[in-house]
């Protein structure tokens, strides 16, 4: 019973314990108790558990901090699953993890036993995800963003899968510079076999971006994709892809590189290394391969692309100083556009380098051949012997073209750097400096020693020689000197001979200077020194280097540079900086000329010290000056005053009215008001500038500025008259314009220019311009009153900050066209009467080179009349409306003799010009030449686009009067069957614009033509067309109505008159019949002439009705009756025919002969008919007195007649001949009706 009770108590206790353990480990309050107990037990540890249990995904905040370690995790979630991804499967995530470590001095770690580590159970991490990780170790910081992975550990094999990192950053401390300690030996690499107890496989790693920053250098690794495996005997890796960029590489093309690599290390087999790496950079591919153990490591490096090379070598890293044998070979290395001319096409054809030995005892041989251009081969050969403590260059040779350089040196860096150099150069290639030295031949020898120890250095040049020819002049130079970092030393000798020029210098350098020299020039200009000079100068430099004393004495006989010439000048200068820069300087020159300007007897002097000094200059000649200036250096500023000044140029004098003061310091400059007088003109200026802030101001005043005073300086360009006045105030802040205000007035101004013997004067009675501005905008308002231009005003606004665009406006208040009549008459040498008024408003915006223009221009009451113009206008108007790059044109034109013409159209010049203009008129009278008047009623449209013109519409000609006395030259073309020897072929003129014409021309019944015996009205319809590259074509016909034609001495009536067109406009077809007046023709016979066929080869015939032979028809045509039976009648008819033809051909000759004798309007004609036919020569002595002489053809009777015009149609005629008579004549005008 007792045992049973005890068993029950034990059982109850065990059960109670199990319940407590279950409550603690299986419930949320129990887990809270565990967390509470841990927090109390470990003071530096803090755990905050959310609502839930441990290992169930409940968020946990953990922080731990002690003297050397600080750790915190936020939103840490850990989930535990059994028999899922492994026996124990975890899911771990955190929002942020911070960890900071400070390392302590390390103690020797006891050697651990080698062996494998096996997982006690199958452990897996299904998902490991951290949003942000910040860690630092002894000031080195690392940041990781969005890290993800998974893990599986079974026995001795650990698999890490799918490692992903979105961004990472490693910040390393910048290492302080340490003095370089040269090692005496490079120790061999001794490596031990590592103890790796696990077999680790990283199946996949992807890093999107990882930055490594140290100081100002940054390296970025991007898009890294890799695989890695390591175990107790070896390691393998493979980098599928990676992009590397570095800020240390300035070239943008070289800064980004793409890397691929794979390899393995087997330390169980004498550290066998096998790797293959490829790097792509700037269109080039680099590959690095290694193989073999550390004692016989084979390394090969190859580059492909623009620079192809191969390096092969063998290294023994297990011995001291690493014995090696390396060979480099490269071919066709092109460095185009890397160097300047003439090396811009440098190409290395073959480069070989071989180095063998150890790092403390090696020999290197370099051989290079190449070319800079065709037939410009260079060769480089070098041999050197080196060690860890120095290098000896036994012989280095460089040859290029005719140049050759040899260098030998020994450099030792065991204690600082010391170098002994011995160099020789034959035919220095100065063409590398400039192509103008292509034929220069100079050689140099140098023997020098250089020693550098940290910040101290010393250079001793035992011998420097330069000999040869420069610009075809001999050069001989020798020098010997020594100098250190404090510029202390001694110039033992410097002698330079260049042609006939010589420079010598010697003395001591350092804190105490003692240098003297002499310069002798007898030089003619060449490419090296483009100056002609003859001078002798001596100079001395003594005293402290801080406050030296300078003395210069020079005698310049002549000095010429381009258009500048100085003759007979003496320069004397002494200055002692120790005595407050006590200075005496004098320059006396007999003559100075530049281009055509000559200045003589120049005397300039400067005397005094900083506390008080004076400057004076006088000169004569084209520029005559007398300027006197006083100055002093006080309170860290120079204070000066121009006490008097007179300057004249080309005998035009300008003088200072009152003394002008000025102050200049390092921080600012101030010029008080100074006024200058030029003849009767006066101008004043003052200014101030602060150099530190960039602020300043200036003020200019013009009072009664006579424009005529500037005419001598304008020479023959123009002549000015008038008076100008104004002022300008400018204020700027920090170098930027802050304010500008001013105004300018011109009164009674005239600008006269000459063109040959003609003078053109532009009068401007009044011009006013006002300037105002702010920091953002400057504006100008102006107004012009001119008797020629009229009244105009405008405004211009210019932005000063770069924001916005310029704008402006122009208002034409009133502009008269009448003043242009005289100018046009003089220019065209023809009287032109022009009148009218122009007004308008234009607005301009945008770019100054291509502004946007809008507004309107109107011309009213336009009247124009000239003998050379076919149109005389009166009361006409034209309106032009502008909108950006488009214009609307409207016009109403009225002819002086009657008729109107309306214009309406649009023009655009945005891109390709486009235009469309219509012309509609009624009875618009034009007179293209004397005795020609035509009235037109057009309805036309002219279009222009794509460089083509189109003219379409209707053209009515209701009225016309044409009288032609003689044909203009060139109208009658030479027949095609005639060949003129040595005739110059005329060039065919082609229009630059292709055009198309389609017109309907209608000629009314009031169009009369009088020409060469024809007097007729013309009417009809024509269709005129033209296509590009084709002649002008016409179709239709014109009829001759109520016409008369004088032929064969007869006044013929046109019975039928048709002119047909069906082709080229200048080749119509004729169908004309002209008959003798039936009233004066016997026997009711109709006799006449017939003209038919093409105008180029018409057919002419005589016909009659009824039909009869040609002789009878001709008799009826000429005499109005048939031929009689006797020969006298036939002779009379034929004589009358020949007389009519002869008179027609001789009329021009008689007219010219009469004009030579003083007669005007001389004519030759036939009077009468039959046997009473007479030849008459008549002409005018005065406009009202006509003299005639008549001779009978078939008799010998002659008579003289004088006719006097009393009124326009009343005449008195006195005749003296067989009978003397006085007749009173009255003239009637009548037009016969058409037959």
Protein Blocks (a to p, Z undefined) as FASTA:
>chain_A
ZZmmmmmmmmmmmmmmmmmmmmmmmcmklmmmmmmmmmmmmmmbccdddeddehiopacd
dddddfkbccddehiacdddehilbmbdcddddfbdcdddddddddddddddedddddfb
dcddfbacdfbdcddeehiacddehiadddddehjbccdehiacfbdcdddddddddddd
ddfbdcdddddddddfbdcddfbdcdfbdcddehjbccddehiacdddddfkbccdddfb
dcdddfklmblklmpccddddddddfknopiacddddddeehiacddddeddfklcccdd
ddehjbgcdddddddfkbghiiaddddddehiacehkbccfklmgccfbacdddeddfkl
ccddddddddfbehiacdddddddddfkbccdfbacddehjbccdddddddfkgojaddd
ddddehiafklmomklmmgccddddddddddehjaccdddfbacdeddeehiacdddddd
dddfkopacdfbacddehjbccddeddedjbdcddddddddddddfklgcdcdddddddd
edjfklccdddddddfbdcehjbccehiaddddddfklooiacdddddfbdcehjbcceh
iacddeddfkbccdddddedjbdcddddddddeehiacdddfbdcddeehiacddfbdcd
ddddfkbccdddddddehjbccdddddddfknopacdddddehiafklmmmmnmmmbcce
dddddddddddeehiafbdcdddddehiacdddehjbccddddfbacddddddfkbccdd
dddddfklopadddddddfklpacdddddddfbacfklmmmmmmmmnopacddedddddd
dddedjfklccdedddddehiacddfkbcbdcehiacddddehjaccdddddddfkgpcd
dddddddfehjaddddddddehiacdfbghiacddddddddddeehiacdedddddfbcc
dddfbdcehkaccdfkbccehiacddddddfbdcdddddddddfkbccdeehiacddddd
ddddddehiacddedddddehiacdeehiacddfbdcdddedjfklccddddddddfklc
ghhiacddddedjfklccddddddddddfklmmmmmmnopacdfbfklmmmmmmmmmmmm
mmmmmmmmmmmmmmmnopahiacddedehjlbccdddddfbfkbccdddddfkbcbdcdd
ddddfblmbccdddddfbccdddddddddddddZZ
